């Protein structure tokens, strides 16, 4: 749950990097909350009002964490436009989101930094 709240605290932060764990835990909790709200909508007969409001409220944090995850793999946030390509775009983005952190060059292999910032795994170990 802390991973979910950490993403919400960085509501519209599109700079920096995000670990795989933070991205996938946010995605998991996002899916669970949406599923529960969909069931509540179905039970109450509200025609998806609660789940639609939730999706709108979490759209920006979801986009921001996805861009930061792409930064962690050494890619620009513009790669998110792949989602517009049916099926193949989604598959490619899932592969990118599953990839490990990428460093900028051999000189940064100790710190794990790339052009988008320091490696969040290294930062967490130091704290």
N, CA, C and O atoms as a DFTB+ gen file, in Angstrom:
508 C
 N C O
     1  1       0.819      -1.190       0.000
     2  2       0.000       0.000       0.000
     3  2       0.864       1.255       0.000
     4  3       0.474       2.281      -0.557
     5  1       2.049       1.176       0.630
     6  2       2.954       2.330       0.654
     7  2       3.390       2.729      -0.750
     8  3       3.560       3.911      -1.047
     9  1       3.573       1.718      -1.621
    10  2       3.971       2.012      -3.009
    11  2       2.870       2.787      -3.713
    12  3       3.156       3.707      -4.480
    13  1       1.634       2.434      -3.468
    14  2       0.492       3.106      -4.084
    15  2       0.438       4.563      -3.617
    16  3       0.270       5.477      -4.424
    17  1       0.580       4.761      -2.328
    18  2       0.527       6.111      -1.776
    19  2       1.718       6.950      -2.222
    20  3       1.583       8.157      -2.422
    21  1       2.879       6.326      -2.380
    22  2       4.062       7.058      -2.851
    23  2       3.842       7.614      -4.250
    24  3       4.271       8.728      -4.552
    25  1       3.178       6.850      -5.099
    26  2       2.880       7.324      -6.453
    27  2       1.876       8.463      -6.392
    28  3       2.014       9.443      -7.124
    29  1       0.872       8.354      -5.536
    30  2      -0.120       9.421      -5.420
    31  2       0.490      10.708      -4.880
    32  3       0.033      11.799      -5.222
    33  1       1.521      10.594      -4.036
    34  2       2.196      11.790      -3.521
    35  2       2.949      12.509      -4.639
    36  3       3.100      13.730      -4.603
    37  1       3.416      11.758      -5.625
    38  2       4.089      12.345      -6.795
    39  2       3.067      12.473      -7.923
    40  3       3.333      12.071      -9.056
    41  1       1.929      13.020      -7.619
    42  2       0.747      13.040      -8.486
    43  2       1.050      13.346      -9.949
    44  3       0.607      12.621     -10.839
    45  1       1.790      14.397     -10.198
    46  2       2.065      14.793     -11.583
    47  2       3.547      15.020     -11.817
    48  3       3.926      15.931     -12.553
    49  1       4.385      14.207     -11.204
    50  2       5.824      14.317     -11.377
    51  2       6.252      13.421     -12.523
    52  3       6.232      12.195     -12.410
    53  1       6.638      14.041     -13.627
    54  2       7.023      13.290     -14.810
    55  2       8.531      13.196     -14.964
    56  3       9.015      12.629     -15.943
    57  1       9.277      13.738     -14.019
    58  2      10.733      13.669     -14.071
    59  2      11.226      12.618     -13.091
    60  3      10.538      12.279     -12.128
    61  1      12.406      12.115     -13.340
    62  2      12.988      11.120     -12.467
    63  2      12.696       9.703     -12.932
    64  3      12.284       9.471     -14.069
    65  1      12.918       8.767     -12.026
    66  2      12.800       7.352     -12.360
    67  2      11.986       6.623     -11.304
    68  3      11.907       7.054     -10.153
    69  1      11.380       5.511     -11.711
    70  2      10.582       4.680     -10.813
    71  2      11.013       3.227     -10.953
    72  3      11.201       2.728     -12.063
    73  1      11.164       2.563      -9.831
    74  2      11.513       1.141      -9.839
    75  2      10.364       0.306     -10.371
    76  3       9.209       0.731     -10.384
    77  1      10.717      -0.905     -10.815
    78  2       9.681      -1.841     -11.273
    79  2       8.683      -2.135     -10.175
    80  3       7.477      -2.174     -10.417
    81  1       9.183      -2.343      -8.963
    82  2       8.306      -2.703      -7.854
    83  2       7.269      -1.616      -7.593
    84  3       6.091      -1.910      -7.392
    85  1       7.709      -0.365      -7.597
    86  2       6.771       0.740      -7.358
    87  2       5.716       0.793      -8.458
    88  3       4.533       0.977      -8.171
    89  1       6.132       0.635      -9.709
    90  2       5.192       0.683     -10.822
    91  2       4.180      -0.453     -10.749
    92  3       2.976      -0.224     -10.868
    93  1       4.668      -1.680     -10.552
    94  2       3.765      -2.837     -10.577
    95  2       2.877      -2.899      -9.341
    96  3       1.741      -3.365      -9.430
    97  1       3.366      -2.443      -8.192
    98  2       2.505      -2.412      -7.006
    99  2       1.410      -1.359      -7.176
   100  3       0.267      -1.593      -6.784
   101  1       1.740      -0.210      -7.753
   102  2       0.714       0.788      -8.041
   103  2      -0.309       0.225      -9.016
   104  3      -1.512       0.408      -8.830
   105  1       0.160      -0.454     -10.047
   106  2      -0.739      -1.037     -11.042
   107  2      -1.650      -2.077     -10.406
   108  3      -2.842      -2.125     -10.711
   109  1      -1.103      -2.908      -9.526
   110  2      -1.896      -3.932      -8.849
   111  2      -2.991      -3.303      -7.995
   112  3      -4.158      -3.676      -8.111
   113  1      -2.624      -2.346      -7.134
   114  2      -3.621      -1.710      -6.269
   115  2      -4.625      -0.915      -7.085
   116  3      -5.807      -0.869      -6.742
   117  1      -4.168      -0.290      -8.157
   118  2      -5.065       0.437      -9.042
   119  2      -6.119      -0.508      -9.626
   120  3      -7.303      -0.175      -9.669
   121  1      -5.686      -1.670     -10.068
   122  2      -6.605      -2.664     -10.620
   123  2      -7.593      -3.158      -9.565
   124  3      -8.786      -3.287      -9.837
   125  1      -7.091      -3.434      -8.363
   126  2      -7.954      -3.929      -7.281
   127  2      -9.018      -2.889      -6.921
   128  3     -10.198      -3.220      -6.807
   129  1      -8.600      -1.633      -6.743
   130  2      -9.566      -0.586      -6.400
   131  2     -10.596      -0.404      -7.501
   132  3     -11.781      -0.229      -7.221
   133  1     -10.153      -0.443      -8.754
   134  2     -11.085      -0.301      -9.873
   135  2     -12.080      -1.463      -9.905
   136  3     -13.272      -1.260     -10.138
   137  1     -11.581      -2.685      -9.670
   138  2     -12.460      -3.859      -9.678
   139  2     -13.500      -3.760      -8.559
   140  3     -14.675      -4.051      -8.780
   141  1     -13.077      -3.354      -7.370
   142  2     -14.010      -3.213      -6.249
   143  2     -15.054      -2.137      -6.556
   144  3     -16.243      -2.330      -6.303
   145  1     -14.609      -1.016      -7.095
   146  2     -15.560       0.046      -7.434
   147  2     -16.507      -0.372      -8.555
   148  3     -17.666       0.044      -8.573
   149  1     -16.031      -1.179      -9.475
   150  2     -16.907      -1.687     -10.538
   151  2     -17.987      -2.591      -9.960
   152  3     -19.139      -2.546     -10.391
   153  1     -17.613      -3.414      -8.980
   154  2     -18.586      -4.284      -8.318
   155  2     -19.599      -3.442      -7.537
   156  3     -20.797      -3.723      -7.551
   157  1     -19.105      -2.414      -6.861
   158  2     -20.007      -1.514      -6.123
   159  2     -20.964      -0.828      -7.095
   160  3     -22.158      -0.717      -6.820
   161  1     -20.442      -0.370      -8.227
   162  2     -21.306       0.258      -9.241
   163  2     -22.377      -0.704      -9.731
   164  3     -23.540      -0.331      -9.888
   165  1     -21.976      -1.935      -9.968
   166  2     -22.924      -2.943     -10.458
   167  2     -23.985      -3.250      -9.403
   168  3     -25.165      -3.400      -9.721
   169  1     -23.554      -3.340      -8.148
   170  2     -24.469      -3.656      -7.050
   171  2     -25.478      -2.533      -6.820
   172  3     -26.667      -2.780      -6.621
   173  1     -24.983      -1.304      -6.850
   174  2     -25.852      -0.158      -6.588
   175  2     -26.610       0.318      -7.827
   176  3     -27.542       1.117      -7.730
   177  1     -26.202      -0.178      -8.977
   178  2     -26.852       0.238     -10.218
   179  2     -26.522       1.667     -10.621
   180  3     -27.355       2.358     -11.207
   181  1     -25.303       2.113     -10.309
   182  2     -24.909       3.496     -10.596
   183  2     -24.280       3.666     -11.972
   184  3     -23.767       4.740     -12.289
   185  1     -24.314       2.635     -12.782
   186  2     -23.848       2.673     -14.163
   187  2     -22.394       3.122     -14.317
   188  3     -22.064       3.816     -15.279
   189  1     -21.539       2.743     -13.401
   190  2     -20.111       3.007     -13.532
   191  2     -19.641       4.371     -13.082
   192  3     -18.535       4.784     -13.431
   193  1     -20.444       5.076     -12.323
   194  2     -20.084       6.429     -11.894
   195  2     -18.847       6.406     -10.996
   196  3     -17.902       7.162     -11.224
   197  1     -18.846       5.545      -9.980
   198  2     -17.727       5.513      -9.030
   199  2     -16.428       5.081      -9.711
   200  3     -15.380       5.684      -9.481
   201  1     -16.488       4.051     -10.539
   202  2     -15.276       3.594     -11.213
   203  2     -14.786       4.627     -12.224
   204  3     -13.578       4.761     -12.419
   205  1     -15.689       5.355     -12.869
   206  2     -15.281       6.400     -13.806
   207  2     -14.596       7.559     -13.086
   208  3     -13.595       8.091     -13.566
   209  1     -15.137       7.944     -11.937
   210  2     -14.511       9.010     -11.148
   211  2     -13.134       8.577     -10.682
   212  3     -12.190       9.366     -10.714
   213  1     -13.010       7.318     -10.247
   214  2     -11.709       6.803      -9.812
   215  2     -10.709       6.817     -10.969
   216  3      -9.562       7.226     -10.789
   217  1     -11.133       6.376     -12.150
   218  2     -10.233       6.371     -13.304
   219  2      -9.773       7.782     -13.657
   220  3      -8.602       7.991     -13.974
   221  1     -10.674       8.738     -13.606
   222  2     -10.286      10.128     -13.878
   223  2      -9.320      10.661     -12.819
   224  3      -8.375      11.382     -13.141
   225  1      -9.561      10.306     -11.564
   226  2      -8.706      10.784     -10.472
   227  2      -7.304      10.192     -10.539
   228  3      -6.341      10.845     -10.138
   229  1      -7.176       8.972     -11.035
   230  2      -5.867       8.318     -11.073
   231  2      -5.223       8.337     -12.455
   232  3      -4.171       7.727     -12.649
   233  1      -5.829       9.020     -13.409
   234  2      -5.262       9.052     -14.758
   235  2      -3.876       9.700     -14.756
   236  3      -2.926       9.131     -15.292
   237  1      -3.757      10.886     -14.155
   238  2      -2.483      11.594     -14.159
   239  2      -1.396      10.855     -13.367
   240  3      -0.277      10.737     -13.866
   241  1      -1.673      10.351     -12.153
   242  2      -0.633       9.582     -11.463
   243  2      -0.221       8.331     -12.243
   244  3       0.954       7.964     -12.247
   245  1      -1.175       7.679     -12.901
   246  2      -0.872       6.497     -13.690
   247  2       0.042       6.849     -14.864
   248  3       1.000       6.129     -15.146
   249  1      -0.252       7.941     -15.537
   250  2       0.579       8.383     -16.646
   251  2       1.970       8.783     -16.152
   252  3       2.975       8.441     -16.774
   253  1       2.025       9.505     -15.035
   254  2       3.308       9.960     -14.489
   255  2       4.189       8.788     -14.074
   256  3       5.381       8.780     -14.383
   257  1       3.631       7.798     -13.380
   258  2       4.449       6.658     -12.956
   259  2       4.896       5.837     -14.165
   260  3       5.979       5.252     -14.145
   261  1       4.088       5.787     -15.203
   262  2       4.471       5.069     -16.420
   263  2       5.628       5.772     -17.126
   264  3       6.552       5.120     -17.613
   265  1       5.576       7.082     -17.180
   266  2       6.667       7.843     -17.801
   267  2       7.942       7.679     -16.996
   268  3       9.013       7.476     -17.568
   269  1       7.844       7.763     -15.673
   270  2       9.038       7.572     -14.834
   271  2       9.598       6.165     -14.971
   272  3      10.812       5.972     -14.904
   273  1       8.719       5.175     -15.163
   274  2       9.179       3.797     -15.371
   275  2       9.935       3.686     -16.694
   276  3      10.963       3.013     -16.771
   277  1       9.425       4.345     -17.730
   278  2      10.141       4.355     -19.013
   279  2      11.490       5.049     -18.863
   280  3      12.476       4.617     -19.461
   281  1      11.545       6.118     -18.073
   282  2      12.819       6.780     -17.817
   283  2      13.805       5.822     -17.168
   284  3      14.997       5.856     -17.474
   285  1      13.324       4.976     -16.283
   286  2      14.199       4.024     -15.605
   287  2      14.806       3.017     -16.584
   288  3      15.904       2.508     -16.358
   289  1      14.095       2.737     -17.656
   290  2      14.630       1.815     -18.661
   291  2      15.430       2.544     -19.731
   292  3      15.854       1.931     -20.711
   293  1      15.641       3.858     -19.552
   294  2      16.444       4.632     -20.484
   295  2      15.665       5.147     -21.683
   296  3      16.269       5.505     -22.695
   297  1      14.350       5.193     -21.598
   298  2      13.514       5.645     -22.712
   299  2      12.780       6.931     -22.350
   300  3      12.532       7.221     -21.180
   301  1      12.448       7.677     -23.366
   302  2      11.679       8.898     -23.197
   303  2      10.221       8.554     -22.878
   304  3       9.739       7.472     -23.213
   305  1       9.543       9.477     -22.237
   306  2       8.127       9.292     -21.934
   307  2       7.254       9.267     -23.179
   308  3       6.115       8.803     -23.131
   309  1       7.779       9.760     -24.288
   310  2       7.025       9.755     -25.542
   311  2       6.728       8.350     -26.023
   312  3       5.847       8.157     -26.861
   313  1       7.448       7.363     -25.506
   314  2       7.154       5.969     -25.867
   315  2       5.758       5.558     -25.406
   316  3       5.227       4.552     -25.876
   317  1       5.159       6.316     -24.497
   318  2       3.788       6.012     -24.057
   319  2       2.787       6.104     -25.208
   320  3       1.698       5.535     -25.136
   321  1       3.156       6.818     -26.262
   322  2       2.265       6.922     -27.420
   323  2       2.079       5.584     -28.132
   324  3       1.187       5.441     -28.968
   325  1       2.925       4.603     -27.799
   326  2       2.752       3.261     -28.371
   327  2       1.391       2.669     -28.014
   328  3       0.889       1.789     -28.712
   329  1       0.806       3.149     -26.940
   330  2      -0.489       2.636     -26.507
   331  2      -1.557       2.884     -27.573
   332  3      -2.596       2.224     -27.585
   333  1      -1.298       3.831     -28.458
   334  2      -2.260       4.144     -29.523
   335  2      -2.271       3.096     -30.631
   336  3      -3.204       3.048     -31.433
   337  1      -1.231       2.251     -30.678
   338  2      -1.182       1.169     -31.666
   339  2      -1.892      -0.040     -31.055
   340  3      -1.432      -0.574     -30.046
   341  1      -2.989      -0.473     -31.640
   342  2      -3.753      -1.581     -31.052
   343  2      -2.902      -2.843     -30.869
   344  3      -2.106      -3.194     -31.740
   345  1      -3.073      -3.497     -29.770
   346  2      -2.483      -4.761     -29.347
   347  2      -0.958      -4.696     -29.290
   348  3      -0.387      -4.856     -28.211
   349  1      -0.290      -4.471     -30.398
   350  2       1.176      -4.503     -30.435
   351  2       1.771      -3.422     -29.537
   352  3       2.748      -3.678     -28.834
   353  1       1.201      -2.225     -29.549
   354  2       1.698      -1.141     -28.707
   355  2       1.628      -1.493     -27.231
   356  3       2.561      -1.219     -26.476
   357  1       0.528      -2.098     -26.821
   358  2       0.372      -2.502     -25.417
   359  2       1.378      -3.579     -25.037
   360  3       1.947      -3.545     -23.946
   361  1       1.594      -4.523     -25.924
   362  2       2.548      -5.596     -25.647
   363  2       3.958      -5.042     -25.500
   364  3       4.688      -5.429     -24.587
   365  1       4.343      -4.141     -26.393
   366  2       5.685      -3.536     -26.323
   367  2       5.839      -2.751     -25.025
   368  3       6.884      -2.835     -24.379
   369  1       4.817      -1.988     -24.632
   370  2       4.907      -1.229     -23.383
   371  2       5.008      -2.142     -22.164
   372  3       5.745      -1.834     -21.228
   373  1       4.290      -3.246     -22.160
   374  2       4.393      -4.189     -21.045
   375  2       5.816      -4.740     -20.963
   376  3       6.366      -4.885     -19.871
   377  1       6.403      -5.044     -22.106
   378  2       7.796      -5.531     -22.124
   379  2       8.730      -4.462     -21.563
   380  3       9.604      -4.769     -20.752
   381  1       8.553      -3.212     -21.985
   382  2       9.388      -2.123     -21.467
   383  2       9.224      -1.972     -19.957
   384  3      10.206      -1.752     -19.248
   385  1       8.000      -2.089     -19.462
   386  2       7.753      -1.929     -18.028
   387  2       8.357      -3.072     -17.206
   388  3       8.615      -2.911     -16.014
   389  1       8.580      -4.213     -17.839
   390  2       9.162      -5.365     -17.148
   391  2      10.690      -5.354     -17.157
   392  3      11.319      -6.110     -16.417
   393  1      11.283      -4.512     -17.979
   394  2      12.740      -4.490     -18.108
   395  2      13.398      -3.904     -16.864
   396  3      12.799      -3.120     -16.128
   397  1      14.645      -4.305     -16.653
   398  2      15.407      -3.810     -15.512
   399  2      15.889      -2.387     -15.775
   400  3      15.834      -1.900     -16.904
   401  1      16.357      -1.736     -14.730
   402  2      16.894      -0.386     -14.849
   403  2      18.062      -0.369     -15.822
   404  3      18.796      -1.349     -15.952
   405  1      18.222       0.756     -16.501
   406  2      19.305       0.874     -17.461
   407  2      20.142       2.088     -17.115
   408  3      19.612       3.158     -16.816
   409  1      21.470       1.910     -17.160
   410  2      22.370       3.019     -16.892
   411  2      22.729       3.704     -18.197
   412  3      22.571       3.138     -19.278
   413  1      23.209       4.916     -18.079
   414  2      23.542       5.698     -19.253
   415  2      24.760       5.190     -19.994
   416  3      24.753       5.116     -21.223
   417  1      25.814       4.836     -19.256
   418  2      27.039       4.333     -19.884
   419  2      27.867       3.563     -18.864
   420  3      27.461       3.416     -17.711
   421  1      28.998       3.085     -19.278
   422  2      29.849       2.269     -18.399
   423  2      30.379       3.073     -17.208
   424  3      30.595       2.514     -16.133
   425  1      30.589       4.369     -17.393
   426  2      31.116       5.187     -16.300
   427  2      30.138       5.289     -15.137
   428  3      30.547       5.459     -13.988
   429  1      28.861       5.186     -15.434
   430  2      27.836       5.309     -14.389
   431  2      27.409       3.960     -13.822
   432  3      26.420       3.895     -13.092
   433  1      28.120       2.891     -14.135
   434  2      27.669       1.569     -13.703
   435  2      27.661       1.417     -12.183
   436  3      26.895       0.610     -11.658
   437  1      28.495       2.171     -11.466
   438  2      28.509       2.086     -10.008
   439  2      27.276       2.766      -9.403
   440  3      26.679       2.243      -8.463
   441  1      26.900       3.913      -9.932
   442  2      25.773       4.646      -9.373
   443  2      24.465       4.265     -10.054
   444  3      23.389       4.444      -9.484
   445  1      24.556       3.744     -11.262
   446  2      23.361       3.351     -11.984
   447  2      22.592       4.514     -12.562
   448  3      21.417       4.370     -12.901
   449  1      23.232       5.673     -12.684
   450  2      22.544       6.856     -13.188
   451  2      22.399       6.789     -14.705
   452  3      23.239       6.212     -15.396
   453  1      21.339       7.380     -15.205
   454  2      21.201       7.602     -16.636
   455  2      20.797       9.056     -16.830
   456  3      20.806       9.825     -15.869
   457  1      20.444       9.452     -18.050
   458  2      20.170      10.872     -18.306
   459  2      18.908      11.376     -17.608
   460  3      18.660      12.581     -17.579
   461  1      18.110      10.473     -17.047
   462  2      16.879      10.870     -16.355
   463  2      17.046      10.966     -14.846
   464  3      16.120      11.364     -14.139
   465  1      18.224      10.601     -14.352
   466  2      18.473      10.727     -12.926
   467  2      19.158       9.514     -12.345
   468  3      19.476       8.564     -13.061
   469  1      19.387       9.547     -11.028
   470  2      20.032       8.421     -10.361
   471  2      19.108       7.207     -10.271
   472  3      17.884       7.334     -10.311
   473  1      19.707       6.057     -10.151
   474  2      18.951       4.810     -10.057
   475  2      18.223       4.758      -8.717
   476  3      18.862       4.890      -7.673
   477  1      16.909       4.570      -8.717
   478  2      16.168       4.532      -7.445
   479  2      16.535       3.333      -6.568
   480  3      16.363       3.393      -5.350
   481  1      17.035       2.251      -7.161
   482  2      17.459       1.102      -6.358
   483  2      18.680       1.478      -5.522
   484  3      18.753       1.133      -4.343
   485  1      19.632       2.178      -6.122
   486  2      20.839       2.585      -5.419
   487  2      20.497       3.587      -4.339
   488  3      21.026       3.500      -3.231
   489  1      19.620       4.542      -4.637
   490  2      19.199       5.531      -3.648
   491  2      18.557       4.882      -2.432
   492  3      18.812       5.290      -1.298
   493  1      17.722       3.872      -2.665
   494  2      17.028       3.219      -1.564
   495  2      18.000       2.439      -0.687
   496  3      17.828       2.395       0.531
   497  1      19.022       1.819      -1.290
   498  2      20.015       1.086      -0.509
   499  2      20.840       2.020       0.357
   500  3      21.257       1.645       1.453
   501  1      21.080       3.244      -0.129
   502  2      21.888       4.200       0.624
   503  2      21.131       4.786       1.807
   504  3      21.748       5.194       2.791
   505  1      19.806       4.835       1.729
   506  2      19.016       5.443       2.810
   507  2      18.776       4.508       3.945
   508  3      18.128       4.878       4.924
